[in-house]
Amino acid sequence: MRVKRVLLWIVLFVFSASAAFAAPAYGTKMPKAKEAFWGIGEYTIFFRTLNKDHGELKSQQEHILLSYGVTDWFSLDLKASLGTIESDPYTGSKIKYDHPVWGGGYGFRVRLYENGPVRVVSGFQHISIHPKTVKGNGEKNNAILDDWQASALVSYDLKKFTPYTGLRYGTTDYIHRINNDADRVYSPESRRFDAVLGVDIPVSRKAWINLEGAFGSGEALATSLNFHF
């Protein structure tokens, strides 16, 4: 009963926390050499403030995830993605890039330490979203969303679930092109260190759910369902 209460507290905390200023950190569960994990993930940016008076940014993303163990301590992480962007500048009209075309990401993780239930993992992750061009009022609006982060995480395996915590540093960049003029802006909230909190919850011997959040002033959530094969 005590374990169930702890699990419920972690799940509720992750969903209520402001999450993932940049691409999710994946957690500390890594494939061994020549093994692979795959999954489906959802990453929602509910709110992100941009610099240069560009207002606010939102994004909805769906990912197919693949992690491959190059060695027992080093894995490559890949994503094939679809995503939308909504830009709401302080001056001017809101722009909705609501027709996803393509996106993707890449990264890697390194297991630095493991002893019994304790594991320490460091990594780098990147996501790039390229929605369809929006045309109107004689203008073509094109956008790219770039997220990246570096992290260091420590986890403790409680058998029923594996919570992890750590630090990340990353950024969220918004590249906006009007006709032939491009401007790259970023979220000033994202360029700092944040505390990460996440949990891996097994649902079967070869499947698990990952939830991840972070302390900060942005609002987003990363969730995924993963499989080992």
C-alpha positions in Angstrom: 0.0 0.0 0.0 2.9 2.4 0.8 4.5 1.7 -2.6 1.2 2.5 -4.3 0.9 5.8 -2.5 4.4 6.8 -3.5 3.7 5.9 -7.1 0.5 7.9 -7.1 2.3 10.9 -5.6 5.0 10.7 -8.3 2.5 10.4 -11.2 0.4 13.4 -9.8 3.5 15.5 -9.3 4.8 14.8 -12.8 1.5 15.8 -14.4 1.2 18.9 -12.3 4.9 20.0 -12.7 6.0 22.3 -15.6 7.9 19.9 -17.8 10.7 19.7 -20.2 11.9 23.1 -21.2 13.6 21.3 -24.1 13.5 17.8 -25.6 12.6 15.1 -23.0 15.6 13.4 -21.4 14.4 9.8 -21.9 15.3 8.7 -18.4 17.9 6.1 -17.3 16.5 2.9 -18.8 18.9 2.1 -21.7 19.2 -0.9 -24.1 22.2 -3.1 -23.8 24.6 -3.7 -26.7 22.8 -4.7 -29.9 19.4 -4.4 -28.2 16.7 -1.9 -29.2 13.8 -0.1 -27.5 11.0 1.5 -29.5 8.0 3.5 -28.5 5.4 6.2 -29.2 5.6 9.5 -27.4 3.6 12.7 -26.9 5.2 16.0 -26.2 3.0 19.0 -25.6 4.3 22.6 -25.0 1.3 24.4 -23.5 3.1 27.7 -23.1 6.5 29.2 -23.9 7.5 32.9 -23.8 9.7 34.1 -26.7 12.2 37.0 -26.6 12.2 40.1 -28.9 8.5 40.7 -28.1 7.5 37.7 -30.2 4.9 36.7 -27.7 4.1 33.1 -26.9 4.6 29.7 -28.5 2.7 26.4 -28.3 3.4 23.0 -29.9 1.8 19.6 -30.1 4.2 16.7 -31.1 3.9 13.0 -31.7 7.0 10.8 -31.9 8.0 7.3 -32.9 11.0 6.5 -30.7 13.9 4.2 -31.3 16.9 3.6 -29.0 19.8 1.3 -30.0 22.5 0.1 -27.7 25.9 0.6 -29.4 27.5 -0.8 -26.2 26.2 -1.7 -22.8 26.9 1.8 -21.6 26.2 3.9 -24.8 22.9 4.2 -26.7 21.7 6.2 -29.7 18.2 7.8 -29.5 16.2 8.6 -32.7 12.8 10.1 -33.3 10.5 10.3 -36.4 8.0 13.0 -35.7 4.9 15.0 -36.6 4.2 18.4 -35.0 2.2 21.6 -35.1 3.2 25.1 -33.9 1.1 28.1 -32.8 2.7 31.5 -32.6 0.9 34.4 -30.8 3.0 37.6 -31.0 2.4 40.6 -28.8 1.9 42.7 -32.0 0.3 41.2 -35.1 -1.9 38.2 -35.8 -1.7 34.7 -34.3 -0.3 32.1 -36.7 -1.4 28.5 -36.5 0.8 25.9 -38.3 -1.8 23.2 -37.7 -0.9 20.9 -40.6 1.9 18.7 -39.5 4.4 17.6 -42.2 7.5 16.1 -40.6 10.0 16.4 -37.9 12.5 14.3 -36.0 15.2 14.2 -33.5 18.4 12.5 -32.4 20.5 12.1 -29.3 22.6 9.8 -27.2 22.9 8.6 -23.6 25.9 7.4 -21.6 25.6 5.3 -18.4 28.2 6.7 -16.1 27.6 4.6 -13.0 25.5 1.6 -11.9 25.5 -0.2 -8.6 22.5 -2.3 -7.6 19.3 -0.2 -7.9 21.2 3.0 -8.5 22.0 4.3 -12.0 23.5 7.5 -13.3 23.1 8.5 -16.9 24.1 11.6 -18.9 22.8 12.5 -22.4 22.0 15.0 -25.1 18.6 15.2 -27.0 17.3 17.3 -29.9 13.9 17.7 -31.6 13.2 19.7 -34.8 9.6 20.3 -36.0 8.8 21.6 -39.5 5.1 22.2 -40.0 3.4 23.1 -43.3 3.8 26.7 -44.6 0.9 29.0 -43.9 -0.2 31.4 -46.7 -2.4 34.4 -46.3 -2.6 38.2 -47.0 0.0 37.8 -49.7 2.6 36.3 -47.3 4.1 32.9 -46.8 4.9 32.1 -43.1 7.2 29.2 -42.5 8.4 28.0 -39.1 10.8 25.6 -37.5 10.9 24.7 -33.8 14.2 23.5 -32.4 14.5 22.0 -28.9 17.7 20.6 -27.4 19.0 19.8 -24.0 21.8 18.1 -22.1 21.1 16.3 -18.9 22.5 14.3 -16.0 20.1 11.9 -14.2 20.2 9.5 -11.3 17.5 6.8 -10.7 16.7 4.3 -8.1 14.9 1.0 -9.1 12.1 0.2 -6.7 11.0 -2.8 -8.8 7.3 -1.6 -9.0 8.6 1.6 -10.7 11.8 3.6 -11.2 11.8 7.3 -10.3 14.7 9.5 -11.5 15.8 13.1 -10.9 18.7 15.3 -12.1 19.5 18.5 -13.9 19.2 19.6 -17.5 20.2 22.7 -19.6 18.7 23.4 -23.0 16.9 25.8 -25.2 13.8 26.2 -27.4 14.4 28.2 -30.6 11.7 29.4 -33.0 12.8 30.1 -36.6 10.1 32.2 -38.4 10.4 33.1 -42.1 8.1 35.6 -43.7 8.5 35.2 -47.5 12.3 35.5 -47.8 13.0 37.1 -44.4 14.0 34.8 -41.5 14.3 35.6 -37.8 15.5 33.2 -35.1 14.2 33.8 -31.6 14.3 31.7 -28.4 12.6 31.2 -25.1 14.6 33.1 -22.5 13.0 30.8 -19.9 14.6 27.7 -21.4 18.2 28.8 -21.3 19.0 27.8 -17.8 19.4 24.8 -15.5 16.3 23.0 -14.3 15.6 20.1 -12.0 14.1 17.1 -13.7 11.7 14.6 -12.2 10.5 11.5 -14.0 9.4 7.9 -13.6 9.4 4.7 -15.6 6.4 2.4 -14.8 6.4 -1.2 -16.0 3.2 -2.4 -17.6 4.6 -5.8 -18.6 8.0 -7.6 -18.8 8.9 -5.8 -22.0 6.8 -2.6 -21.9 6.8 0.5 -19.7 5.4 4.0 -19.5 7.6 7.1 -19.1 6.4 10.4 -17.5 8.7 13.3 -17.2 8.5 16.8 -15.7 10.8 19.6 -14.6 10.7 22.6 -12.2 10.4 25.8 -14.1 8.1 28.5 -15.4 7.2 26.9 -18.7 4.2 24.5 -19.1 4.7 21.2 -21.0 4.4 17.5 -20.6 6.3 14.5 -22.0 4.8 11.0 -22.0 5.7 7.8 -23.8 4.8 4.1 -24.1 8.0 2.0 -24.7 8.8 -1.6 -25.7 11.9 -3.8 -25.5 12.7 -6.1 -28.4 
